[in-house]
Amino acid sequence: MRKSTPVRTIAVVLAALLSSVAGAPALAAGDKYALKRTYEPGERLLLSYKIVNEKKASGKDPSEISIIASLPISLEVSHGANPGEKLVKMRFRRVLAELKGTDLRRVIDSDKPETLLPGMPLDALTKVTFQAVLDKAGKITSFTGVKEFLETSQMKQADAQENEKLQSAVEAGLKQLLEEPFIYLPDKAVAPGECWTVKRKVYGLPIMGSRSVHDEEVECKLTEVRQTKDGRVAVISIAGEAKIVEGEMPGDPKTEKKTGKIEYDIDRNMLLSHHIELQGSGTISTDDGRKMALTSRTAIDTALGKDAEKEAEAK
């Protein structure tokens, strides 16, 4: 099999990135619970992503590569210009990724520009403040900062049409990061056992090496509501699939199985845990015309809590 260059191998892996108390009694099954959550003015939050991606190629020359990435993002929420609107300022604190493979060991760190790859200006990502305007329901109505980022990172394309495509792709990926913690919550009160469906497009981040787009359809279910010492905890299960429709790379699965679990504190109106897994398989061709099976697994943990650092700065 042709040996990929480290840069090409890393880019392929990065492209794949761009998704209780045991024994506590369950509450009455017939009760309905409102689980919808939006960003609220006055909040200073830390939105964090931990992403683990593993790819394995089997056959005559088996290989394996994995990446562990972390994205801590500061969010500051204030009132918008119009009644009911909210303004969310979004800034990446750091982008850190550790890559491991048979012949590969590398750390990519936005705090250390010398570790970055060509075309992935992660240091510039931490220097721009992005701003999203949300309506009363928490939906993003406008998003700014992408033009500044493309200029700062020198990613701006000479061709106007290509630059517009790149800007749209970057914006879609960043907006998705902001929406992700609440995307699977129901838009109305639900009782344990009730289900709802989420259909959407899932975008990869070009700045992480991906312009992929997936059509996702998952069924969400409120499996139970438990009474804990801190309050009522709703447990939501997720099951469905994501089909790639654009930006496919060699070996990418056409369809990935998507599963997950969310724990949400009803009384404190806060996300406790948010875990998603994607699994799929594809094939990749070798120089001698053989096909190698390639399996992929991605685990994404999303956390949202108070930003202690920002709260300390405000005092």
N, C-alpha and C positions, 0 to 999 in steps of 0.2 A: 504494500500500500504506500502511496506517495506520502512522504513525510511533510506535514504542514509546517509552515514557518510559525514561530511562537506568536507573532502578531496576528496572523490569520487564525490560528487555533484559539487564541484568547478572544478575538472578535466574534467567532462563532459561538463560543460559550457565553459571552456577555449578551449576545443576541437572544439567547434562550431566557434571559432574565425579564426581559420586559415581557399574585395574582402571592377545681370545684370541690365542692365538699362531698365526699363519698358518703352515701347512706343518708343524706338529708332528705326529709320528706318532701314530696311534690305537693304543690297546692292544688286546689280544686280544678278539675279538667275543664269545667264549663266557663270559668272566668276568662275574660278577654283582657289583653294587655297592650297598651300603646308603647311601642318600642322605637318609634321614629326619633332620631336624634339629628340635630344640625349644629353647626358652629354658632356660638353665641357671643355678642359683644362683651368685651372685658376679659375674655379668655386669653391666656398665654399658654400655649400647648407645645408639647414635643411629640411630633409624629415620627415614629421610627419603623423602618422596614429591615427585616433580616431575611435574606434570600439565599437558599442553598440549592444549587443546581448540580446534578450528576448526570454524566453521559457515559455510556458503556458501549463499545463496539466489540462484537464477538466474531469468531471465525479464526482463520489461520494466524492473523496478527492481532490478537485482542488488545484493546487499550481502554483506558478509563481516564476521565478528566472531571474535576469538580471545582466549584467556586463557592465561596462563602462571601456574601456582600452585605454591607450595612449602610443604611441611608438615614441619618438623623436629620429631621427637618423642623425648624422653629416656625411656629404659627402665632400670629398676633391678630386678634379679632376686634374690630371696632364697628361703630355704626356707619352705614353708608351715607351717600349724599341724599338719597331719597328715603321717605318713610318706609320702614320694614326691611330696607336693604342692609347687608352686612359686608364689610370690607375685610378680607383676609390677606395679610402680608405673609408671604411664604419665602423662607430662606434656608438653603441647604447648609448645614454646619460642616458636613464632611461626607465624602464618598470613599469608602474603603472596601477593597476586594482582595481576597487571597485565592490564588489559583494553584491547583495541584494536578499533576499528570505524570505519566511515565517518565518523560524527559523534561518536565516543566515544573518550576517552582518560582512563583512571582507574586509580589504584593503591589497593588495599585492603590495609591493614596493621594487624594486631592490636596493634602497638606504638603506633599512632596512632588512637585512638578516633574522632577527627573524620573519618577516612576511611571508617568503617564504614557499612554500609547498615542501615536499619530492619529489625529481625527477624533480623539476623545478628550476634549478640554475640560476635564472634571474640575480643575482648579477655578476656571472661569465660572462654572456653575455656582460656586460658593460665594461669588462676588456680586451677584445680582439679586435684588429683591423682587420677586414676582408678586403680583397683586390680582386677587380674584374678587369680583363683586357677586354676591349671592342674593337671591330673592328671598321672600318670606319662607318658602318651602326648603330653602337650602340649595337650590339649583344654581349653578354658575351661569351668570348672564354675560360676563365679560372677563377677559384675562389679559393682563399686560406684563411686559418684562421680557418677552421672547425676542423681540427685535434687538433690544439692548444686549441680551445674551449672545445672539448670533454675531453681533458686531464686536463685542468684547472677546469672544472666543475665536474670532476670525473664521467662523464657519459660514458666513454670509456668502451666497453663491452669486457669481457674476450674472448668470442668466436669471432674469426676473421670475420666469415661470418656475424654474427649479428652486429658487429661493423661497417662493410662496409655498411650494410643496413641503420644503424642509421646515419652514416656520409652522405650518399647520400640523406636521407630524410631531414636532417638539411640544407644541402647545397641547395637543391631544394627550400625549404621555404625561405631562406635568399636571394637567387637570385631573387625570385619572388617579394620580397619587393622592390628590387632595380629597377626591370623592370616595376612595376605596373603603375607608373605615365604616361608612354608613350605607354602602351601595346595596347590601343584601338585607337590610332591615325592611320590614313591611311598611307600606304606606297607609295602613289602617290597623286598628286594634285586632289582635288575633288571639285565639284560644289554643292551648296545648293540643297538638295533633293537626292543626290547620297548616296548609301549604300555600305558597305563592311562587310565581315564576319570575325570574329576572332574565331578560334578553338584552344584550348590549354588544357593542364592539369593544374589544380589548386591544389596546395599542402598546407596542414596544417603544422604548425610548431610543431615538436615534443617537443621542449622546452616549448611550451605553452600547452602541453598535447594532441597533435593530430598528427597522422600519416595518416590522411585522404588524399585521392586523388580523385578529381572530373574531369570528362570530361565536359568541358564547350564549348558551341557554342552560340555565340551572334551575332546579327546583329547591326551594328553601322550605324548611319545616320547623315550627316551634315544637321541639321534641318534649320539652318539659320546662316548668318553672319551679325552682327549688327555694325553700326558705333557708337562708344561712344566717349566721350570727350578725352579718353586716347588712342583711336585707334580702330581697327577692332577686334571684338570678335566673334569667331566661337563657335557655340553651337552644341554639339554632343549628340545624344540620344543613349541609349543602351538597348536592349531587347533580352532575350533569356533564356537559362536554363543551370543548372549544375547538372550532374548526378553523384552520388557517385559510385566509382568503387573499392575503397580499403579503409580499415581502418574504416568501419562503426561502430558506437557506438549505444547502445540502444536508441531508439527513434529518431535517425537521419532520416531526410526526404530522401527518395530515390532520389527525384528530387526536385530542388529548382528553383523557378522563379527568374530570375535575371534582374533587371532594373537599369538604371543609367543615369546620365547627367554629361557632362564635358563642362567646359567653358575654352577656350584657347585664349589668346591674340596673334593675328597674328603678329602685328607690334613690340611688345616687346618680342616675342618668349618665352612666359611664361604661365605656367598653372595657371589659376585663381581659378578653383574649380573642384573637382573630387568626385562625390557622387555615391555610389553603394548600392543597397539594394537586399537582398536575402530573399525570403519567401518560406516556405514549411511546410509540416505536416507529422507526422508519428504516430506510436503507441508504447506504452510501456506496458509491462505485470506487473500485480500485483501478490502478493503471492497467492491470491485465484483464479488465472487464468483469471481474467477480463482483458480487454484491455482498456487502457486509451488513448484518443486522445492527441497528443502533437503537438503544433504549434511552429514554430520558425521564428524569424525575426532578421536579422542582417543588420546593416547600417554601411558602411565604408566610412569615409571621408579622402581623401588623400590630403596633402598640400605639395608644394615644393616651397621654396623661398630662398633668401640669408640667410646665417648663420651669423648674426650680431656678434655673440660671436667670431667665428673663424676669421672673417674679422678684428675685433679689435685686436685679438692676433697677426695677421700678420703685423700690423702696428708698 
